[in-house]
Amino acid sequence: MTQTPHPEPNPRWSFDDERAYESARNRIGAVIAAYSARIGDAEDAGDDAEADRLAAASAEYEELRRRLSPDDGGEIARINAEFPQLLARVRAGRQ
């Protein structure tokens, strides 16, 4: 099992900053998981074009999660504000 890298404690990040960062990473992970489920459904249905489209979308969120840093306060706030609705849309097949 691959370990998720966690930043070392840093005096310039407050406890709340670190919690917001972890929450953002978890929200991104939930979106990726929702895409994975939809990819599986598309593959089961034989819809390779839809599976490819969903995989490309998922890859964008994987890259976002890889490059996200606790220093990205604005991006973290955006993710925590917007991703619950994004997750609902992905799960509902509207994204």
N, CA, C and O atoms as CSV, one atom per row, in Angstrom:
chain,resi,resn,atom,element,x,y,z
A,1,MET,N,N,0.840,-1.169,0.000
A,1,MET,CA,C,0.000,0.000,0.000
A,1,MET,C,C,0.889,1.238,0.000
A,1,MET,O,O,1.850,1.315,0.766
A,2,THR,N,N,0.578,2.187,-0.841
A,2,THR,CA,C,1.364,3.404,-0.958
A,2,THR,C,C,0.980,4.366,0.144
A,2,THR,O,O,-0.200,4.624,0.380
A,3,GLN,N,N,1.971,4.884,0.805
A,3,GLN,CA,C,1.738,5.876,1.845
A,3,GLN,C,C,1.544,7.246,1.215
A,3,GLN,O,O,2.281,7.623,0.303
A,4,THR,N,N,0.566,7.986,1.693
A,4,THR,CA,C,0.358,9.354,1.244
A,4,THR,C,C,1.380,10.236,1.945
A,4,THR,O,O,1.491,10.195,3.171
A,5,PRO,N,N,2.128,11.031,1.189
A,5,PRO,CA,C,3.110,11.893,1.846
A,5,PRO,C,C,2.408,12.974,2.660
A,5,PRO,O,O,1.461,13.609,2.196
A,6,HIS,N,N,2.880,13.162,3.850
A,6,HIS,CA,C,2.349,14.213,4.713
A,6,HIS,C,C,3.478,15.191,4.983
A,6,HIS,O,O,4.616,14.787,5.221
A,7,PRO,N,N,3.165,16.466,4.947
A,7,PRO,CA,C,4.232,17.437,5.197
A,7,PRO,C,C,4.702,17.354,6.646
A,7,PRO,O,O,3.929,17.038,7.550
A,8,GLU,N,N,5.964,17.641,6.841
A,8,GLU,CA,C,6.503,17.718,8.188
A,8,GLU,C,C,5.876,18.924,8.893
A,8,GLU,O,O,5.542,19.912,8.240
A,9,PRO,N,N,5.712,18.855,10.217
A,9,PRO,CA,C,5.195,20.027,10.923
A,9,PRO,C,C,6.029,21.258,10.594
A,9,PRO,O,O,7.256,21.193,10.519
A,10,ASN,N,N,5.364,22.348,10.404
A,10,ASN,CA,C,6.041,23.569,10.002
A,10,ASN,C,C,5.503,24.700,10.868
A,10,ASN,O,O,4.289,24.875,10.965
A,11,PRO,N,N,6.378,25.465,11.493
A,11,PRO,CA,C,5.903,26.517,12.394
A,11,PRO,C,C,5.077,27.602,11.700
A,11,PRO,O,O,4.361,28.343,12.374
A,12,ARG,N,N,5.159,27.714,10.375
A,12,ARG,CA,C,4.386,28.762,9.715
A,12,ARG,C,C,2.966,28.310,9.396
A,12,ARG,O,O,2.150,29.114,8.946
A,13,TRP,N,N,2.655,27.013,9.626
A,13,TRP,CA,C,1.306,26.502,9.413
A,13,TRP,C,C,0.653,26.276,10.763
A,13,TRP,O,O,1.218,25.610,11.630
A,14,SER,N,N,-0.516,26.819,10.936
A,14,SER,CA,C,-1.243,26.590,12.175
A,14,SER,C,C,-1.907,25.220,12.112
A,14,SER,O,O,-1.955,24.583,11.060
A,15,PHE,N,N,-2.413,24.786,13.246
A,15,PHE,CA,C,-3.166,23.528,13.303
A,15,PHE,C,C,-4.345,23.595,12.344
A,15,PHE,O,O,-4.632,22.623,11.646
A,16,ASP,N,N,-5.033,24.740,12.304
A,16,ASP,CA,C,-6.173,24.901,11.394
A,16,ASP,C,C,-5.739,24.831,9.933
A,16,ASP,O,O,-6.452,24.272,9.100
A,17,ASP,N,N,-4.569,25.397,9.620
A,17,ASP,CA,C,-4.050,25.311,8.254
A,17,ASP,C,C,-3.817,23.853,7.863
A,17,ASP,O,O,-4.175,23.436,6.762
A,18,GLU,N,N,-3.226,23.092,8.755
A,18,GLU,CA,C,-2.952,21.689,8.468
A,18,GLU,C,C,-4.246,20.890,8.339
A,18,GLU,O,O,-4.350,20.016,7.479
A,19,ARG,N,N,-5.222,21.181,9.182
A,19,ARG,CA,C,-6.516,20.491,9.082
A,19,ARG,C,C,-7.205,20.834,7.772
A,19,ARG,O,O,-7.788,19.957,7.134
A,20,ALA,N,N,-7.149,22.080,7.365
A,20,ALA,CA,C,-7.767,22.482,6.097
A,20,ALA,C,C,-7.080,21.791,4.928
A,20,ALA,O,O,-7.739,21.359,3.983
A,21,TYR,N,N,-5.753,21.685,4.991
A,21,TYR,CA,C,-4.983,21.004,3.945
A,21,TYR,C,C,-5.391,19.538,3.852
A,21,TYR,O,O,-5.652,19.033,2.760
A,22,GLU,N,N,-5.447,18.861,4.979
A,22,GLU,CA,C,-5.834,17.446,4.990
A,22,GLU,C,C,-7.263,17.268,4.499
A,22,GLU,O,O,-7.563,16.316,3.779
A,23,SER,N,N,-8.131,18.172,4.885
A,23,SER,CA,C,-9.518,18.108,4.415
A,23,SER,C,C,-9.580,18.264,2.903
A,23,SER,O,O,-10.322,17.546,2.233
A,24,ALA,N,N,-8.810,19.193,2.366
A,24,ALA,CA,C,-8.791,19.406,0.920
A,24,ALA,C,C,-8.280,18.160,0.203
A,24,ALA,O,O,-8.852,17.747,-0.806
A,25,ARG,N,N,-7.212,17.561,0.714
A,25,ARG,CA,C,-6.678,16.330,0.100
A,25,ARG,C,C,-7.725,15.215,0.144
A,25,ARG,O,O,-7.880,14.464,-0.819
A,26,ASN,N,N,-8.435,15.113,1.259
A,26,ASN,CA,C,-9.470,14.085,1.377
A,26,ASN,C,C,-10.622,14.342,0.412
A,26,ASN,O,O,-11.166,13.403,-0.169
A,27,ARG,N,N,-10.991,15.591,0.240
A,27,ARG,CA,C,-12.070,15.919,-0.704
A,27,ARG,C,C,-11.658,15.579,-2.138
A,27,ARG,O,O,-12.456,15.044,-2.908
A,28,ILE,N,N,-10.425,15.889,-2.488
A,28,ILE,CA,C,-9.927,15.534,-3.820
A,28,ILE,C,C,-9.951,14.016,-3.983
A,28,ILE,O,O,-10.371,13.503,-5.020
A,29,GLY,N,N,-9.500,13.303,-2.959
A,29,GLY,CA,C,-9.508,11.848,-3.004
A,29,GLY,C,C,-10.903,11.275,-3.196
A,29,GLY,O,O,-11.078,10.292,-3.915
A,30,ALA,N,N,-11.892,11.881,-2.559
A,30,ALA,CA,C,-13.269,11.415,-2.726
A,30,ALA,C,C,-13.754,11.624,-4.153
A,30,ALA,O,O,-14.468,10.782,-4.698
A,31,VAL,N,N,-13.369,12.744,-4.760
A,31,VAL,CA,C,-13.742,12.997,-6.159
A,31,VAL,C,C,-13.070,11.967,-7.067
A,31,VAL,O,O,-13.706,11.434,-7.976
A,32,ILE,N,N,-11.804,11.687,-6.828
A,32,ILE,CA,C,-11.092,10.687,-7.620
A,32,ILE,C,C,-11.766,9.323,-7.476
A,32,ILE,O,O,-11.934,8.606,-8.462
A,33,ALA,N,N,-12.145,8.969,-6.266
A,33,ALA,CA,C,-12.811,7.684,-6.037
A,33,ALA,C,C,-14.155,7.625,-6.763
A,33,ALA,O,O,-14.519,6.586,-7.314
A,34,ALA,N,N,-14.883,8.728,-6.764
A,34,ALA,CA,C,-16.165,8.760,-7.471
A,34,ALA,C,C,-15.952,8.591,-8.972
A,34,ALA,O,O,-16.706,7.879,-9.634
A,35,TYR,N,N,-14.938,9.238,-9.499
A,35,TYR,CA,C,-14.617,9.041,-10.920
A,35,TYR,C,C,-14.241,7.583,-11.182
A,35,TYR,O,O,-14.657,7.014,-12.191
A,36,SER,N,N,-13.466,6.976,-10.294
A,36,SER,CA,C,-13.069,5.583,-10.477
A,36,SER,C,C,-14.284,4.665,-10.548
A,36,SER,O,O,-14.332,3.750,-11.371
A,37,ALA,N,N,-15.252,4.911,-9.693
A,37,ALA,CA,C,-16.472,4.101,-9.727
A,37,ALA,C,C,-17.194,4.269,-11.054
A,37,ALA,O,O,-17.678,3.296,-11.632
A,38,ARG,N,N,-17.266,5.498,-11.533
A,38,ARG,CA,C,-17.935,5.747,-12.814
A,38,ARG,C,C,-17.152,5.169,-13.976
A,38,ARG,O,O,-17.748,4.706,-14.949
A,39,ILE,N,N,-15.833,5.185,-13.897
A,39,ILE,CA,C,-15.015,4.556,-14.941
A,39,ILE,C,C,-15.336,3.069,-15.004
A,39,ILE,O,O,-15.528,2.516,-16.087
A,40,GLY,N,N,-15.395,2.426,-13.847
A,40,GLY,CA,C,-15.740,1.006,-13.806
A,40,GLY,C,C,-17.111,0.733,-14.412
A,40,GLY,O,O,-17.286,-0.238,-15.149
A,41,ASP,N,N,-18.077,1.585,-14.104
A,41,ASP,CA,C,-19.420,1.424,-14.680
A,41,ASP,C,C,-19.382,1.570,-16.193
A,41,ASP,O,O,-20.019,0.799,-16.911
A,42,ALA,N,N,-18.637,2.557,-16.677
A,42,ALA,CA,C,-18.544,2.774,-18.124
A,42,ALA,C,C,-17.861,1.590,-18.799
A,42,ALA,O,O,-18.290,1.152,-19.866
A,43,GLU,N,N,-16.816,1.078,-18.192
A,43,GLU,CA,C,-16.128,-0.083,-18.760
A,43,GLU,C,C,-17.043,-1.300,-18.781
A,43,GLU,O,O,-17.072,-2.046,-19.760
A,44,ASP,N,N,-17.797,-1.499,-17.690
A,44,ASP,CA,C,-18.737,-2.621,-17.632
A,44,ASP,C,C,-19.803,-2.518,-18.721
A,44,ASP,O,O,-20.277,-3.527,-19.243
A,45,ALA,N,N,-20.168,-1.276,-19.052
A,45,ALA,CA,C,-21.175,-1.041,-20.090
A,45,ALA,C,C,-20.573,-1.059,-21.493
A,45,ALA,O,O,-21.299,-0.939,-22.479
A,46,GLY,N,N,-19.257,-1.209,-21.589
A,46,GLY,CA,C,-18.592,-1.225,-22.893
A,46,GLY,C,C,-18.457,0.139,-23.534
A,46,GLY,O,O,-18.250,0.243,-24.743
A,47,ASP,N,N,-18.575,1.197,-22.727
A,47,ASP,CA,C,-18.486,2.572,-23.239
A,47,ASP,C,C,-17.064,3.089,-23.035
A,47,ASP,O,O,-16.784,3.830,-22.093
A,48,ASP,N,N,-16.171,2.679,-23.940
A,48,ASP,CA,C,-14.761,3.051,-23.804
A,48,ASP,C,C,-14.538,4.555,-23.906
A,48,ASP,O,O,-13.666,5.095,-23.226
A,49,ALA,N,N,-15.300,5.227,-24.733
A,49,ALA,CA,C,-15.134,6.682,-24.885
A,49,ALA,C,C,-15.467,7.392,-23.575
A,49,ALA,O,O,-14.755,8.309,-23.165
A,50,GLU,N,N,-16.540,6.973,-22.925
A,50,GLU,CA,C,-16.906,7.589,-21.642
A,50,GLU,C,C,-15.868,7.245,-20.580
A,50,GLU,O,O,-15.501,8.104,-19.778
A,51,ALA,N,N,-15.394,6.016,-20.560
A,51,ALA,CA,C,-14.361,5.627,-19.596
A,51,ALA,C,C,-13.105,6.471,-19.793
A,51,ALA,O,O,-12.491,6.907,-18.819
A,52,ASP,N,N,-12.725,6.700,-21.042
A,52,ASP,CA,C,-11.549,7.531,-21.327
A,52,ASP,C,C,-11.767,8.967,-20.882
A,52,ASP,O,O,-10.867,9.583,-20.312
A,53,ARG,N,N,-12.951,9.506,-21.136
A,53,ARG,CA,C,-13.269,10.883,-20.720
A,53,ARG,C,C,-13.189,11.013,-19.202
A,53,ARG,O,O,-12.615,11.969,-18.679
A,54,LEU,N,N,-13.766,10.050,-18.508
A,54,LEU,CA,C,-13.760,10.077,-17.047
A,54,LEU,C,C,-12.345,9.902,-16.501
A,54,LEU,O,O,-11.979,10.539,-15.513
A,55,ALA,N,N,-11.552,9.045,-17.135
A,55,ALA,CA,C,-10.171,8.842,-16.693
A,55,ALA,C,C,-9.350,10.119,-16.860
A,55,ALA,O,O,-8.514,10.439,-16.015
A,56,ALA,N,N,-9.586,10.835,-17.936
A,56,ALA,CA,C,-8.866,12.100,-18.149
A,56,ALA,C,C,-9.247,13.119,-17.082
A,56,ALA,O,O,-8.389,13.836,-16.567
A,57,ALA,N,N,-10.525,13.178,-16.755
A,57,ALA,CA,C,-10.971,14.104,-15.704
A,57,ALA,C,C,-10.361,13.713,-14.365
A,57,ALA,O,O,-9.887,14.570,-13.619
A,58,SER,N,N,-10.374,12.431,-14.066
A,58,SER,CA,C,-9.798,11.953,-12.813
A,58,SER,C,C,-8.311,12.291,-12.729
A,58,SER,O,O,-7.819,12.677,-11.668
A,59,ALA,N,N,-7.605,12.148,-13.832
A,59,ALA,CA,C,-6.163,12.433,-13.853
A,59,ALA,C,C,-5.881,13.893,-13.491
A,59,ALA,O,O,-4.873,14.190,-12.851
A,60,GLU,N,N,-6.763,14.793,-13.896
A,60,GLU,CA,C,-6.577,16.208,-13.540
A,60,GLU,C,C,-6.639,16.393,-12.028
A,60,GLU,O,O,-5.861,17.162,-11.463
A,61,TYR,N,N,-7.564,15.687,-11.368
A,61,TYR,CA,C,-7.680,15.805,-9.915
A,61,TYR,C,C,-6.532,15.096,-9.207
A,61,TYR,O,O,-6.106,15.528,-8.135
A,62,GLU,N,N,-6.032,14.021,-9.789
A,62,GLU,CA,C,-4.857,13.367,-9.222
A,62,GLU,C,C,-3.663,14.319,-9.248
A,62,GLU,O,O,-2.897,14.389,-8.287
A,63,GLU,N,N,-3.511,15.045,-10.345
A,63,GLU,CA,C,-2.421,16.021,-10.446
A,63,GLU,C,C,-2.619,17.160,-9.446
A,63,GLU,O,O,-1.656,17.605,-8.821
A,64,LEU,N,N,-3.841,17.630,-9.290
A,64,LEU,CA,C,-4.131,18.676,-8.308
A,64,LEU,C,C,-3.732,18.207,-6.917
A,64,LEU,O,O,-3.099,18.950,-6.167
A,65,ARG,N,N,-4.098,16.978,-6.570
A,65,ARG,CA,C,-3.752,16.458,-5.248
A,65,ARG,C,C,-2.238,16.343,-5.086
A,65,ARG,O,O,-1.709,16.637,-4.014
A,66,ARG,N,N,-1.543,15.924,-6.126
A,66,ARG,CA,C,-0.077,15.791,-6.053
A,66,ARG,C,C,0.606,17.134,-5.805
A,66,ARG,O,O,1.565,17.214,-5.038
A,67,ARG,N,N,0.118,18.173,-6.447
A,67,ARG,CA,C,0.832,19.452,-6.345
A,67,ARG,C,C,0.330,20.349,-5.211
A,67,ARG,O,O,0.940,21.381,-4.929
A,68,LEU,N,N,-0.769,19.973,-4.559
A,68,LEU,CA,C,-1.305,20.796,-3.477
A,68,LEU,C,C,-0.334,20.837,-2.305
A,68,LEU,O,O,0.213,19.813,-1.896
A,69,SER,N,N,-0.134,22.021,-1.781
A,69,SER,CA,C,0.772,22.239,-0.657
A,69,SER,C,C,0.026,22.978,0.452
A,69,SER,O,O,-0.899,23.741,0.174
A,70,PRO,N,N,0.419,22.758,1.702
A,70,PRO,CA,C,-0.196,23.532,2.786
A,70,PRO,C,C,-0.022,25.035,2.617
A,70,PRO,O,O,-0.733,25.814,3.251
A,71,ASP,N,N,0.909,25.447,1.776
A,71,ASP,CA,C,1.109,26.873,1.511
A,71,ASP,C,C,0.061,27.451,0.562
A,71,ASP,O,O,-0.016,28.669,0.396
A,72,ASP,N,N,-0.740,26.595,-0.057
A,72,ASP,CA,C,-1.730,27.022,-1.056
A,72,ASP,C,C,-3.060,27.361,-0.402
A,72,ASP,O,O,-4.083,26.748,-0.707
A,73,GLY,N,N,-3.044,28.329,0.490
A,73,GLY,CA,C,-4.239,28.654,1.271
A,73,GLY,C,C,-5.462,28.961,0.444
A,73,GLY,O,O,-6.551,28.480,0.757
A,74,GLY,N,N,-5.313,29.752,-0.607
A,74,GLY,CA,C,-6.464,30.091,-1.446
A,74,GLY,C,C,-7.032,28.887,-2.161
A,74,GLY,O,O,-8.250,28.720,-2.237
A,75,GLU,N,N,-6.158,28.046,-2.687
A,75,GLU,CA,C,-6.595,26.834,-3.385
A,75,GLU,C,C,-7.243,25.857,-2.407
A,75,GLU,O,O,-8.239,25.217,-2.743
A,76,ILE,N,N,-6.695,25.738,-1.221
A,76,ILE,CA,C,-7.265,24.866,-0.198
A,76,ILE,C,C,-8.667,25.336,0.166
A,76,ILE,O,O,-9.589,24.526,0.266
A,77,ALA,N,N,-8.830,26.635,0.363
A,77,ALA,CA,C,-10.154,27.182,0.698
A,77,ALA,C,C,-11.138,26.919,-0.436
A,77,ALA,O,O,-12.289,26.563,-0.183
A,78,ARG,N,N,-10.704,27.089,-1.676
A,78,ARG,CA,C,-11.580,26.844,-2.826
A,78,ARG,C,C,-12.010,25.383,-2.873
A,78,ARG,O,O,-13.189,25.087,-3.070
A,79,ILE,N,N,-11.071,24.481,-2.697
A,79,ILE,CA,C,-11.380,23.059,-2.726
A,79,ILE,C,C,-12.378,22.707,-1.628
A,79,ILE,O,O,-13.366,22.016,-1.877
A,80,ASN,N,N,-12.119,23.182,-0.422
A,80,ASN,CA,C,-13.015,22.860,0.692
A,80,ASN,C,C,-14.399,23.461,0.513
A,80,ASN,O,O,-15.380,22.918,1.022
A,81,ALA,N,N,-14.491,24.567,-0.197
A,81,ALA,CA,C,-15.795,25.192,-0.436
A,81,ALA,C,C,-16.538,24.554,-1.602
A,81,ALA,O,O,-17.755,24.374,-1.535
A,82,GLU,N,N,-15.824,24.210,-2.665
A,82,GLU,CA,C,-16.471,23.781,-3.915
A,82,GLU,C,C,-16.576,22.271,-4.105
A,82,GLU,O,O,-17.476,21.804,-4.802
A,83,PHE,N,N,-15.682,21.505,-3.504
A,83,PHE,CA,C,-15.633,20.082,-3.830
A,83,PHE,C,C,-16.793,19.253,-3.286
A,83,PHE,O,O,-17.107,18.224,-3.884
A,84,PRO,N,N,-17.448,19.635,-2.196
A,84,PRO,CA,C,-18.635,18.840,-1.818
A,84,PRO,C,C,-19.688,18.831,-2.936
A,84,PRO,O,O,-20.289,17.792,-3.211
A,85,GLN,N,N,-19.907,19.970,-3.571
A,85,GLN,CA,C,-20.858,20.033,-4.676
A,85,GLN,C,C,-20.316,19.293,-5.903
A,85,GLN,O,O,-21.073,18.615,-6.599
A,86,LEU,N,N,-19.031,19.416,-6.169
A,86,LEU,CA,C,-18.422,18.687,-7.274
A,86,LEU,C,C,-18.586,17.189,-7.069
A,86,LEU,O,O,-18.943,16.470,-8.001
A,87,LEU,N,N,-18.330,16.720,-5.868
A,87,LEU,CA,C,-18.463,15.298,-5.568
A,87,LEU,C,C,-19.895,14.826,-5.833
A,87,LEU,O,O,-20.100,13.757,-6.409
A,88,ALA,N,N,-20.861,15.604,-5.421
A,88,ALA,CA,C,-22.259,15.235,-5.656
A,88,ALA,C,C,-22.546,15.159,-7.157
A,88,ALA,O,O,-23.249,14.253,-7.606
A,89,ARG,N,N,-22.011,16.097,-7.932
A,89,ARG,CA,C,-22.232,16.081,-9.377
A,89,ARG,C,C,-21.571,14.874,-10.027
A,89,ARG,O,O,-22.161,14.242,-10.903
A,90,VAL,N,N,-20.360,14.549,-9.611
A,90,VAL,CA,C,-19.659,13.392,-10.177
A,90,VAL,C,C,-20.435,12.121,-9.863
A,90,VAL,O,O,-20.654,11.288,-10.743
A,91,ARG,N,N,-20.847,11.974,-8.613
A,91,ARG,CA,C,-21.597,10.775,-8.224
A,91,ARG,C,C,-22.912,10.655,-8.983
A,91,ARG,O,O,-23.357,9.552,-9.298
A,92,ALA,N,N,-23.524,11.789,-9.273
A,92,ALA,CA,C,-24.807,11.796,-9.974
A,92,ALA,C,C,-24.648,11.671,-11.491
A,92,ALA,O,O,-25.639,11.592,-12.218
A,93,GLY,N,N,-23.407,11.653,-11.963
A,93,GLY,CA,C,-23.166,11.529,-13.394
A,93,GLY,C,C,-23.342,12.820,-14.157
A,93,GLY,O,O,-23.557,12.807,-15.368
A,94,ARG,N,N,-23.253,13.938,-13.454
A,94,ARG,CA,C,-23.423,15.237,-14.093
A,94,ARG,C,C,-22.110,15.978,-14.264
A,94,ARG,O,O,-22.123,17.182,-14.519
A,95,GLN,N,N,-21.009,15.320,-14.136
A,95,GLN,CA,C,-19.701,15.975,-14.255
A,95,GLN,C,C,-18.787,15.103,-15.075
A,95,GLN,O,O,-17.632,15.462,-15.302
